[in-house]
């Protein structure tokens, strides 16, 4: 696959200069380039092939304390001229925002930027992706008890991101991503259950064998057959490492600077307070080699650093971009996140909870009898109180041993109370940009039949 043509390196600087000449006091522009290919198969036959090549431009302009953002995928000179004219006109009419500004110059990241090995030059041909998807699906279908396929899929993408500001920042980086997986349906005595497995990685050489992923997809589907409800009760509950981050993710929203500034967080007064046991920390590392969330700077050009958002159980910081920091009288933490259009929000980079000592079997042994959650859907959170619930499925275990699969149950509790009683397992795996070991909670309300 040949590289797709890229816009001129001077284009983004030309846009910034034109915005200033049109009347903007300050401006920032981003360009995004992306090439992707995905292949899907079903029952061994090619089902779909999708290819994308995109070059996009986003522009944010400031006039005093007013701002406006626009974006386009048409990079021709006439369109760029209209885009700039429209952005400046919109900014003149926008309401004043006392916190609208570029990031302070002294906080900007400086070149040379760190190399995290995010780009793999060995880009696969479509035939190779199709073969991997076929092999993955075939291995899943070979598992005894699997009745039919929901398809195998493989994809590859490469992208480049560049940010330039009128006060001197110019940073860019590129990355690749490769995905492979399959989904199948297992059936027994008229009951059917879905299961699947997939991985996404920066380098193709790190991908597990297609047959390994397929067998795991089949195993997970077959294990769920025969699921039934259990009675409503209070039980120890273990969230498998694949879903454990969903129990922790409300913490990120609750410590985001915009939520704190609005006063809409159940942790708004908890800076410096314990929210986890003292032996646990929540680490955000933007520099993880080949990490899916790695970046040399945030989306406002601010320097990023590795930090413990929760250090030995205690909240150490809010997640802040420039606007939220200004509103709170603090400094950006390098967590600005944006797309092509709109002002920045906040997000983490590569986040993980530090592991404990017991593996999953050890956690079940500690709990004795309880519920192992392997999938979750429809979580609900009251952002002002931390009351939380979610639909789940998984397995009932007794004496530390799995007894039967469980479905159609709901777990609920107050997150501040639950988090303080959590026991982390040792099975931390770096599968995404947010990772956690399995988590044991000693007493959780379970609603069933």
C-alpha positions in Angstrom: 0.0 0.0 0.0 1.6 3.3 -1.1 1.6 6.3 1.1 -1.3 8.7 0.3 -0.3 12.3 -0.7 0.1 14.7 2.2 -0.6 18.4 2.3 2.2 20.9 2.0 4.3 21.3 5.2 3.7 25.1 4.9 0.0 24.9 4.6 -0.7 25.0 8.3 1.6 28.0 8.8 -0.1 29.7 5.9 -3.5 29.2 7.6 -2.3 30.7 10.9 -0.8 33.7 9.1 -3.9 34.3 7.1 -6.1 34.1 10.2 -4.0 36.8 11.9 -4.1 39.0 8.8 -7.9 38.5 8.7 -8.2 40.0 12.2 -7.6 37.2 14.7 -5.5 38.1 17.8 -4.3 34.5 18.1 -4.9 31.2 16.4 -4.1 27.5 16.5 -4.5 25.0 13.7 -4.3 21.2 13.5 -3.9 18.9 10.6 -4.8 15.2 10.7 -3.8 12.7 8.1 -5.1 9.1 8.1 -5.0 6.0 5.9 -6.9 2.9 7.0 -7.9 -0.4 5.7 -10.2 -2.9 7.3 -11.3 -6.4 6.1 -14.2 -8.5 7.4 -15.0 -12.1 6.7 -17.9 -14.4 7.7 -18.0 -18.2 7.3 -14.6 -18.1 5.5 -15.9 -15.7 2.8 -14.9 -12.1 2.3 -17.7 -9.9 3.6 -16.4 -6.3 3.3 -13.4 -4.2 2.6 -13.2 -0.6 3.6 -10.4 1.9 2.8 -10.1 5.5 4.0 -7.7 8.2 3.1 -8.3 11.6 4.8 -6.6 14.9 5.2 -8.4 17.3 7.6 -7.8 20.7 8.9 -9.1 22.4 12.1 -8.7 26.0 13.0 -9.4 27.9 16.3 -9.2 31.7 16.3 -9.3 34.2 19.2 -10.5 37.8 19.1 -10.0 39.2 22.6 -11.8 36.7 24.9 -14.0 35.4 22.0 -13.2 32.2 20.1 -14.5 30.1 17.3 -13.5 26.8 15.7 -14.1 25.4 12.2 -12.8 22.4 10.3 -12.7 21.0 6.8 -11.5 18.0 4.8 -11.2 20.2 1.6 -7.7 21.7 1.7 -7.9 23.7 -1.5 -6.9 27.3 -1.4 -10.5 28.7 -2.0 -11.9 26.5 0.8 -9.2 27.5 3.2 -9.8 31.2 2.5 -13.6 30.7 3.2 -12.8 28.7 6.3 -10.6 31.5 7.7 -13.1 34.2 6.9 -15.9 32.3 8.5 -13.9 31.5 11.7 -13.0 35.2 12.2 -16.5 36.3 11.6 -17.9 33.7 14.0 -15.4 34.8 16.7 -16.5 38.4 16.4 -20.0 37.4 17.1 -19.3 34.8 19.8 -20.0 35.6 23.5 -17.0 36.5 25.6 -15.3 33.6 27.5 -12.9 34.9 30.2 -11.0 31.6 30.0 -10.5 31.4 26.2 -6.8 31.6 25.4 -3.9 29.7 24.0 -1.8 27.7 26.5 0.8 29.8 28.3 4.1 29.9 26.3 6.1 28.8 29.3 4.1 25.6 29.6 4.6 24.5 26.0 6.5 21.3 25.2 9.9 21.8 23.6 11.5 19.9 20.8 13.1 17.4 20.4 10.1 15.4 21.4 10.4 11.9 22.9 10.1 8.9 20.5 7.8 6.3 21.9 8.0 3.9 18.9 4.4 4.5 17.8 4.9 3.9 14.1 5.4 0.6 12.3 6.5 1.0 8.7 5.6 -2.6 7.9 2.0 -2.0 6.7 0.2 -5.1 5.6 -1.4 -5.7 2.2 -5.2 -6.3 2.0 -4.6 -10.0 1.3 -2.6 -10.4 4.5 -5.4 -8.8 6.5 -8.0 -11.1 4.9 -5.9 -14.2 5.7 -5.5 -13.2 9.3 -9.2 -12.5 9.7 -10.0 -15.9 8.1 -7.6 -17.8 10.4 -8.9 -16.1 13.5 -12.5 -16.9 12.6 -11.7 -20.5 11.6 -9.9 -21.1 14.9 -13.0 -19.8 16.8 -15.4 -22.0 14.8 -13.2 -25.0 15.6 -13.9 -24.7 19.3 -16.4 -27.4 20.4 -19.8 -25.9 21.1 -19.5 -22.9 18.8 -22.4 -22.9 16.4 -21.9 -19.9 14.1 -19.8 -17.0 13.4 -20.4 -13.3 13.8 -17.3 -12.6 11.6 -13.6 -12.1 11.8 -12.0 -8.8 11.2 -8.6 -7.3 10.7 -7.6 -3.7 10.2 -4.6 -1.4 9.9 -4.3 2.3 10.1 -1.6 5.0 10.1 -2.1 8.6 11.1 -0.2 11.8 11.6 -1.2 14.8 13.9 0.3 18.2 13.8 -0.5 21.3 16.0 0.7 24.8 15.2 -0.1 27.9 17.2 0.5 31.6 16.5 2.7 31.9 19.6 5.3 29.6 18.3 4.4 26.0 19.0 4.9 23.5 16.2 4.6 19.8 17.1 3.8 16.6 15.2 3.9 12.9 15.6 2.6 9.8 13.8 1.4 6.4 14.7 0.0 3.1 13.5 -2.7 0.7 14.9 -3.4 -2.9 14.0 -6.5 -4.8 15.1 -7.5 -8.4 14.8 -10.4 -10.4 16.3 -13.4 -12.5 15.9 -16.9 -13.0 17.4 -18.9 -16.2 17.5 -22.1 -17.7 19.0 -22.1 -20.8 21.0 -25.3 -22.9 21.4 -26.5 -25.7 23.7 -30.0 -27.0 24.3 -31.5 -24.1 22.4 -29.6 -21.4 24.4 -27.2 -19.2 22.6 -24.4 -16.9 23.9 -22.0 -14.5 22.2 -18.3 -14.3 22.8 -15.3 -12.7 21.2 -11.7 -11.7 21.4 -9.7 -8.9 19.8 -6.5 -7.0 20.2 -5.3 -3.6 19.0 -1.6 -2.8 19.0 0.8 -0.2 17.6 3.1 -2.8 15.9 2.0 -5.7 13.9 4.8 -7.9 15.2 3.3 -7.6 18.7 0.0 -9.2 17.6 -0.8 -12.6 19.1 -1.3 -15.4 16.5 -4.7 -15.3 14.8 -5.4 -18.9 16.0 -4.7 -17.9 19.6 -7.2 -15.0 19.4 -9.8 -17.2 17.7 -9.6 -20.0 20.2 -10.0 -17.5 23.0 -13.1 -16.0 21.3 -14.6 -19.5 21.0 -13.7 -20.4 24.6 -15.4 -17.3 26.0 -18.6 -17.9 24.0 -18.9 -21.5 25.1 -18.2 -20.7 28.7 -21.3 -18.5 28.8 -23.8 -21.0 27.6 -26.3 -22.1 30.3 -26.3 -18.7 32.0 -29.1 -18.0 34.5 -30.2 -15.4 37.0 -29.3 -15.6 40.6 -31.3 -14.3 43.6 -31.0 -10.7 44.7 -28.4 -10.5 47.5 -25.2 -8.9 48.7 -22.2 -10.7 47.5 -18.4 -10.3 47.0 -18.0 -9.2 43.3 -14.9 -9.5 41.2 -14.6 -7.5 38.0 -12.4 -9.3 35.5 -9.4 -7.2 34.3 -11.1 -6.7 30.9 -14.0 -4.8 32.5 -12.5 -3.5 35.7 -11.7 -0.1 34.2 -15.4 0.5 33.8 -15.7 0.6 37.6 -12.8 3.1 37.8 -13.6 5.3 34.8 -16.2 7.4 36.7 -13.2 8.6 38.9 -11.7 10.2 35.8 -14.8 12.2 35.0 -15.1 13.2 38.7 -11.6 14.6 38.8 -11.7 16.4 35.4 -11.1 20.1 35.7 -14.3 21.1 33.8 -16.5 19.0 36.1 -14.7 20.5 39.2 -15.1 24.0 37.8 -18.9 23.4 37.2 -19.3 21.9 40.7 -20.9 18.8 39.1 -18.6 16.1 40.6 -19.0 13.9 43.7 -15.3 14.4 44.2 -15.2 18.2 44.0 -14.0 18.6 47.6 -11.8 15.5 47.6 -8.4 16.8 46.4 -5.8 15.5 48.8 -8.3 12.9 50.2 -8.1 9.1 50.0 -10.4 7.4 47.4 -8.5 4.1 47.2 -6.7 1.9 49.7 -3.2 3.2 50.6 -1.4 0.4 48.6 -3.0 1.4 45.3 -2.0 4.2 42.8 -3.5 5.3 39.5 -0.6 6.1 37.1 -0.9 8.2 33.9 2.1 7.6 31.6 2.1 9.5 28.3 5.5 8.0 27.3 4.8 4.3 27.4 6.7 2.7 24.5 4.2 1.6 21.8 1.3 2.7 24.1 -2.1 3.3 22.5 -2.4 6.6 24.5 1.2 7.8 24.2 1.8 11.4 23.1 4.8 13.8 23.2 2.5 16.8 24.1 -1.2 17.4 24.8 -3.7 18.8 22.3 -2.8 22.4 23.3 0.9 21.8 22.9 1.4 21.7 26.7 4.2 19.5 28.1 3.1 16.1 29.3 4.6 14.2 32.3 4.1 10.9 34.0 2.2 11.4 37.2 0.2 9.5 39.8 -3.4 10.9 39.6 -4.0 8.9 42.7 -0.9 8.3 44.8 -1.1 5.6 47.5 -4.8 6.1 47.6 -4.9 9.9 47.6 -6.1 12.2 44.8 -3.1 14.4 43.9 -4.5 16.5 41.0 -7.4 17.4 38.8 -7.2 16.7 35.0 -6.9 20.1 33.5 -6.6 21.8 30.2 -5.8 25.5 29.9 -9.3 26.8 30.3 -10.2 24.7 33.3 -6.9 25.6 34.9 -7.5 29.3 34.5 -11.0 28.9 35.9 -9.7 27.1 39.0 -6.7 29.4 39.4 -4.3 26.5 38.7 -2.0 25.3 35.9 -2.8 22.9 33.0 -1.7 19.3 33.8 -1.1 18.5 30.1 -4.4 16.7 29.7 -6.1 18.8 27.0 -7.8 16.7 24.3 -9.5 17.9 21.2 -10.7 16.8 17.8 -10.6 19.0 14.7 -13.5 21.2 15.8 -14.5 22.6 19.1 -12.4 23.7 22.1 -10.3 21.3 24.1 -11.8 18.9 26.7 -9.6 16.7 28.9 -8.5 13.1 28.8 -5.8 10.8 30.2 -3.0 9.2 28.2 -1.8 5.6 29.2 -3.5 5.0 32.5 -3.2 2.0 34.8 -4.0 0.9 38.3 -1.1 -0.7 40.2 -1.5 -4.4 40.7 -1.9 -6.4 43.9 -0.5 -9.8 44.8 -3.2 -12.4 44.1 -4.1 -13.7 40.7 -7.8 -14.1 39.6 -8.0 -17.6 41.2 -6.5 -16.1 44.4 -9.1 -13.4 44.5 -11.9 -16.0 44.1 -10.3 -18.0 46.9 -10.2 -14.9 49.2 -13.9 -14.2 48.4 -15.1 -17.8 48.8 -18.5 -17.3 47.2 -19.3 -14.5 44.9 -19.9 -13.2 41.4 -17.2 -12.9 38.7 -18.2 -10.2 36.2 -16.9 -10.6 32.7 -19.1 -8.2 30.8 -20.9 -5.0 31.6 -23.5 -2.8 29.9 -25.7 0.2 30.6 -23.7 1.7 33.5 -25.5 4.6 35.3 -23.9 7.2 37.5 -25.3 10.0 39.6 -22.4 12.5 39.2 -23.3 14.5 42.3 -23.4 11.5 44.7 -21.3 8.7 43.2 -24.2 6.3 43.3 -23.6 3.8 40.5 -25.2 0.7 38.9 -24.6 -1.5 35.8 -26.0 -4.5 34.1 -23.6 -7.4 34.2 -23.0 -11.0 33.3 -20.4 -13.5 34.3 -20.1 -16.5 36.6 -21.1 -17.5 40.1 -18.3 -19.1 42.1 -18.4 -21.0 45.3 -15.5 -22.1 47.4 -13.3 -20.2 45.0 -14.5 -22.4 42.0 -16.7 -21.3 39.2 -20.1 -23.0 39.4 -22.2 -21.7 36.5 -22.6 -18.7 34.2 -24.8 -15.8 35.2 -26.7 -13.2 33.2 -29.4 -10.6 33.6 -28.3 -9.2 36.9 -27.4 -5.7 38.1 -24.8 -4.6 40.5 -25.0 -1.3 42.4 -23.4 0.8 45.1 -21.8 4.1 46.0 -18.4 4.3 44.3 -16.6 6.2 47.1 -17.5 3.4 49.5 -16.7 0.7 47.0 -13.4 2.0 45.9 -12.1 2.3 49.5 -12.7 -1.5 50.0 -11.2 -2.7 46.7 -8.6 -5.4 46.5 -6.6 -5.4 43.3 -5.4 -8.6 41.6 -2.0 -9.3 40.1 -3.3 -9.8 36.5 -2.6 -6.4 35.1 -2.3 -6.5 31.3 -1.6 -3.6 29.0 -4.3 -4.1 26.4 -5.6 -0.5 25.8 -4.9 3.0 27.0 -6.6 2.3 30.3 -5.7 -0.9 32.1 -6.5 -2.5 35.5 -6.0 -5.8 37.2 -9.1 -7.7 38.3 -10.8 -6.0 41.2 -12.5 -7.6 44.2 -15.1 -5.8 46.2 -16.2 -7.6 49.4 -19.9 -6.7 49.5 -21.9 -5.4 46.5 -25.7 -5.2 46.1 -26.7 -7.7 43.3 -30.2 -7.5 41.9 -31.4 -10.7 40.2 -34.6 -12.6 40.3 
